[in-house]
């Protein structure tokens, strides 16, 4: 019997070997040999892996400017086209961001009011519309009161009574205007023309009280608005509140 035991792997000659350094049960001092005609006989295969070029990320300058690169662009035409498309997309995104930022700033900015003849006419028409609506209500209340007194001949009404009626209508109109401005910051006529008082309820009440001396002194407090740069009446100048 041969004392030396030799083992032959089944994969010998198939082009690969699962145990490159020998079988796990082979003697440690067994000579290494290669057999077959495949990869095992040629030795360990050597693979050359392609190296990837490191590209420094783009550095962005101010918003709206194109990014700068510290490494040269790829020399391949396909890569150059892809890089061009990417730059164009980034430029479009930056332009859209700038437009959105500008629109947000314009939305936050207060609307500019032009104080001219048109502004004065709008205020006059708003006041006349409010007065017509309020006086119609006051007149219906007054007529109901007069009919309840059984007045047969309206020609018998004296001048003091007519003055009283006029004062009643004026105060009723003023009270309705003041109530609307204190409660809502505007009136029906002002709302139609897009005017509103930018103030608290107390400030609007003070402005309404100062309206009485403005119009009672021969209307001088109202007429002075013609010479004011912002077309402000006395009660507007004192309270620093005017319809806008």
Secondary structure, 3 states (H helix, E strand, C coil): CCCCCCCCCCCCCCCCCCCCCCCCCCCCCCCCCCCCCCHHHHCCCCCCCCCCCCCCCCECCCCCCCCECCCCCCCCHHHHHHHHHHHHHHHHHHHHHHHHHHHHHHHHCCCCCCCCHHHHHHHHHHHHHHHHHHHHHHHHHHHHHHHHCCCCCHHHCCHHHHHHHHHHHHHHHHHHHHHHHHHHCCCHHHHHCCCCCCCCHHHHHHHHHHHHHHHHCCCHHHHHHHHCCCCCCHHHHHHCCCCC
